[in-house]
Amino acid sequence: MRDVEGAEPGTVDARLAARLGELRTERGWSLEELAQRTGVSRSTLSRLERGELSPTAALLGRLCTVHGRTMSRLLLEVEAEPPRLVPAGQQTVWRDEEAGFVRRSVSPPHAGLRAEVIEGALDAGATIAYENPPVPGLEQHIWVLEGAVEITVDDTVHTVRTGDCLRFRLRGPSRFHCPGPARVRYALMIVLP
């Protein structure tokens, strides 16, 4: 490890320091808990996250192990800036023909960003249910572009029509149902907690 004055904002070192802090807080770990898991002192971890210290490969390897990622993946997460423009032709579209659901990743997730934007479409009469959120406390904003959808969150059914926006933090099951008579098309913004 080498002492640094503090990583210059926008540099790989600064983004690495920020990402290490994000990974720890995503898991709800204190510096003390991370120190116990890695065998690295709390003060060293604190200095790493503040960008005051540059990690050795061995130390970075220990941190990658407890965070469940390869060093290559961690470095990719901090080296690549997300593209500013996501052309329509490069947006991934996934279809579940049987369920009557189409999902377009308008602004796909990226390690350097906390939000993503999805366009969803449900055929009339179609229902999609999710048992649990991928991340508890996930913030969602659903803006209906055409049609109507019934969204169940926290055992409450919300009817959301063209132009309406429903927003909430998702902590349990959710359900989307298109009552018809036409299909519904909506924009969904997801923000990580």
C-alpha positions as CSV (number, residue, x, y, z in Angstrom):
1,M,0.0,0.0,0.0
2,R,1.1,3.5,-0.7
3,D,0.0,6.6,1.0
4,V,-1.7,9.1,-1.3
5,E,-2.8,12.7,-0.6
6,G,-6.4,11.6,-1.4
7,A,-7.5,10.3,-4.8
8,E,-8.2,13.0,-7.4
9,P,-12.0,13.1,-8.1
10,G,-12.9,11.1,-11.2
11,T,-9.7,9.0,-11.3
12,V,-9.7,5.2,-11.2
13,D,-8.3,5.4,-7.6
14,A,-11.2,7.7,-6.5
15,R,-13.8,5.5,-8.2
16,L,-12.2,2.4,-6.6
17,A,-12.3,4.0,-3.2
18,A,-16.0,4.9,-3.7
19,R,-16.9,1.5,-5.0
20,L,-15.3,-0.3,-2.0
21,G,-17.4,1.9,0.3
22,E,-20.5,1.2,-1.7
23,L,-20.0,-2.6,-1.6
24,R,-19.6,-2.5,2.2
25,T,-22.7,-0.4,2.8
26,E,-24.8,-2.5,0.3
27,R,-24.2,-5.4,2.6
28,G,-24.9,-3.3,5.7
29,W,-21.5,-4.0,7.2
30,S,-19.7,-1.5,9.5
31,L,-16.0,-0.9,9.0
32,E,-15.5,-3.1,12.1
33,E,-17.4,-6.0,10.6
34,L,-15.5,-5.8,7.3
35,A,-12.2,-5.7,9.3
36,Q,-13.2,-8.9,11.1
37,R,-14.2,-10.6,7.8
38,T,-10.9,-9.6,6.0
39,G,-8.3,-9.4,8.7
40,V,-7.5,-5.9,7.6
41,S,-7.5,-3.1,10.3
42,R,-10.5,-0.8,10.5
43,S,-8.3,2.3,10.1
44,T,-6.7,0.8,6.9
45,L,-10.2,0.1,5.5
46,S,-11.4,3.6,6.4
47,R,-8.3,5.2,4.6
48,L,-8.9,3.0,1.6
49,E,-12.6,4.1,1.3
50,R,-11.5,7.8,1.7
51,G,-9.0,7.4,-1.1
52,E,-6.0,8.2,1.2
53,L,-4.4,4.8,0.6
54,S,-3.8,2.8,-2.6
55,P,-4.4,-1.0,-2.0
56,T,-1.9,-3.7,-2.8
57,A,-3.1,-6.5,-5.1
58,A,-3.1,-8.8,-2.0
59,L,-5.4,-6.5,-0.1
60,L,-7.6,-5.9,-3.0
61,G,-7.8,-9.7,-3.4
62,R,-9.0,-10.1,0.2
63,L,-11.7,-7.4,-0.3
64,C,-12.8,-9.0,-3.6
65,T,-13.2,-12.4,-1.8
66,V,-15.5,-11.1,0.9
67,H,-17.5,-9.1,-1.7
68,G,-17.9,-12.2,-3.9
69,R,-16.3,-10.8,-7.1
70,T,-13.2,-11.2,-9.1
71,M,-10.6,-8.5,-9.2
72,S,-11.3,-8.1,-12.9
73,R,-14.9,-7.5,-12.3
74,L,-14.3,-5.0,-9.5
75,L,-11.8,-3.1,-11.7
76,L,-14.2,-3.2,-14.7
77,E,-16.9,-1.6,-12.4
78,V,-14.7,1.4,-11.7
79,E,-12.7,1.7,-14.9
80,A,-15.5,2.0,-17.4
81,E,-17.7,5.0,-17.4
82,P,-21.2,4.2,-18.5
83,P,-22.1,5.3,-22.0
84,R,-24.1,8.5,-22.0
85,L,-26.2,7.6,-25.1
86,V,-27.9,4.2,-25.3
87,P,-29.3,4.0,-28.9
88,A,-32.7,2.4,-29.3
89,G,-31.2,-0.3,-31.5
90,Q,-28.8,-1.3,-28.7
91,Q,-31.5,-1.6,-26.0
92,T,-32.1,-5.2,-25.0
93,V,-35.6,-6.4,-25.5
94,W,-36.9,-9.5,-23.7
95,R,-40.2,-11.1,-24.4
96,D,-42.3,-13.6,-22.5
97,E,-44.8,-14.5,-25.1
98,E,-46.7,-16.9,-22.9
99,A,-47.2,-14.3,-20.2
100,G,-47.9,-11.5,-22.6
101,F,-45.0,-9.3,-21.3
102,V,-42.3,-7.3,-23.2
103,R,-39.4,-5.6,-21.3
104,R,-37.0,-3.1,-22.9
105,S,-33.9,-2.1,-21.0
106,V,-33.9,1.6,-22.0
107,S,-31.1,2.6,-19.6
108,P,-29.5,-0.6,-18.5
109,P,-27.9,-1.0,-15.1
110,H,-24.3,0.0,-14.7
111,A,-22.0,-0.3,-11.7
112,G,-21.3,3.4,-11.8
113,L,-25.0,4.4,-11.7
114,R,-27.7,3.7,-9.2
115,A,-30.8,3.9,-11.5
116,E,-32.1,2.1,-14.5
117,V,-35.1,2.7,-16.8
118,I,-37.2,0.0,-18.3
119,E,-40.1,0.1,-20.7
120,G,-42.7,-2.6,-20.0
121,A,-45.8,-3.7,-21.9
122,L,-48.4,-6.2,-20.7
123,D,-51.2,-7.6,-22.9
124,A,-54.8,-7.1,-21.8
125,G,-55.6,-9.7,-19.1
126,A,-51.9,-10.5,-18.4
127,T,-50.5,-10.7,-14.9
128,I,-46.9,-10.8,-13.7
129,A,-46.1,-11.5,-10.0
130,Y,-42.9,-11.2,-8.1
131,E,-42.4,-13.0,-4.8
132,N,-39.7,-10.7,-3.5
133,P,-37.7,-7.7,-4.6
134,P,-34.2,-8.4,-5.9
135,V,-33.0,-5.8,-3.3
136,P,-35.2,-4.9,-0.3
137,G,-36.0,-1.2,-0.2
138,L,-35.6,-0.9,-4.0
139,E,-37.2,2.4,-5.1
140,Q,-39.5,2.2,-8.1
141,H,-41.3,4.9,-10.1
142,I,-43.9,3.6,-12.6
143,W,-45.2,6.0,-15.2
144,V,-48.0,4.7,-17.4
145,L,-47.5,5.8,-21.1
146,E,-50.7,4.1,-22.5
147,G,-53.5,2.1,-21.0
148,A,-54.0,1.0,-17.4
149,V,-52.3,-1.3,-15.0
150,E,-53.2,-2.6,-11.5
151,I,-50.1,-2.8,-9.3
152,T,-50.3,-4.5,-5.9
153,V,-47.7,-3.4,-3.4
154,D,-47.9,-4.0,0.4
155,D,-51.3,-5.7,-0.1
156,T,-52.7,-2.5,-1.7
157,V,-54.0,-2.4,-5.3
158,H,-53.3,0.8,-7.2
159,T,-54.9,1.4,-10.5
160,V,-52.5,3.5,-12.6
161,R,-53.7,5.0,-15.8
162,T,-52.2,6.9,-18.7
163,G,-50.1,9.8,-17.4
164,D,-50.3,8.6,-13.7
165,C,-47.1,7.7,-11.8
166,L,-46.9,5.3,-8.8
167,R,-43.8,5.5,-6.6
168,F,-42.7,3.3,-3.7
169,R,-40.0,1.4,-2.0
170,L,-40.4,-2.3,-2.6
171,R,-39.9,-4.6,0.4
172,G,-42.1,-7.5,-0.4
173,P,-44.2,-9.2,-3.1
174,S,-45.6,-7.2,-6.0
175,R,-48.1,-7.9,-8.8
176,F,-48.8,-6.2,-12.2
177,H,-52.1,-6.9,-13.9
178,C,-53.4,-5.3,-17.1
179,P,-57.2,-5.3,-16.8
180,G,-57.7,-4.2,-20.5
181,P,-59.4,-3.7,-22.8
182,A,-56.1,-2.7,-24.4
183,R,-52.5,-3.5,-23.4
184,V,-50.6,-1.2,-21.1
185,R,-47.2,0.3,-21.8
186,Y,-45.2,1.9,-18.9
187,A,-41.8,3.3,-18.0
188,L,-40.3,1.9,-14.8
189,M,-37.4,3.7,-13.1
190,I,-35.5,1.6,-10.6
191,V,-33.2,3.2,-8.0
192,L,-31.0,1.1,-5.8
193,P,-31.2,2.0,-2.1
